[in-house]
Amino acid sequence: MAVATVGTASTPSVRPRYGSMSRDRRWALRWSYFFLVLFAILFLLPPIYMLITSLKTSNEISAASNPWWVYNPTLDNYRGLLTSPEYLTFFRNSAIVSIVVVTITMLISVPAAFALSRMKFWGSATLATGVFLTYLIPETLLFLPLFKMFAMFYEWTGIQLINRWWVLLILYPTLTVPFCTWIMIGYFASIPKELDEAALIDGASWTQTLTKIFIPVALPGLIAATIFAFTVSWAQFLYPLAFTTSVDQLVLPVGIITSLV
């Protein structure tokens, strides 16, 4: 019996373009590094220029010389600043205000975000959106009504809020609480629903669920919100400029411009 043989046509092998892929990746990596270095230089130029200028004398700063070179470096500017009683007062006021505002912001925004993201109730989504929209209101539209409100409060109670640094503890949370609440809503909403359901089944209260489960899991968001609240409080300029005038009540951003420059 003849054995039938079946011939299979050989298909030409296609060589994978591993070389071109790695070459493309190398070029993409090089371009990425190029743009990263370029943006790093652009962002670092202002603080570098500030550092260079701080090491110059007053005559050298005003002279028409190379602005990027220090001919006679000196630390007199730092000595004069750190020994200035006004600067130390401004720094103390800014530090106290920023720390207290961060604390107030976290105590309000974290429970509010937890309630809006996990405790579903009628209008919770609309309320969450409204909280964020309040952050978009410009400060220039707020400080005039607030100033009038504090003036009326003084007429009714005799308690002076204007030209007191601690009035900023009332004003700054209007900027930090809405945005930090919105940030934490996003982090809390990304946590699986099964975690809080399991905690409630085990008998945990909502407070225990927040402190034992959600805060540790959402710690990166909590850190981001804390940093945002601190930077806004530290660098705020319009509110302290409008509500504080005495030298001993000023914070650092306003005090440097109005008293030290």
Secondary structure by P-SEA (a helix, b strand, c coil): cbbbbbbbccccccccaaaaaaaaaaaaaaaaaaaaaaaaaaaaaaaaaaaaaaacccccccccccccccccccaaaaaaaaacaaaaaaaaaaaaaaaaaaaaaaacaaaaaaaaccccccaaaaaaaaaaaaaaccccccaaaaaaaaaaaaaaccccccccccccccccccccaaaaaaaaaaaaaaccaaaaaaaaaacccaaaaaaccccccaaaaaaaaaaaaaaaaaaccaaaaaccccccccccaaaaacccc
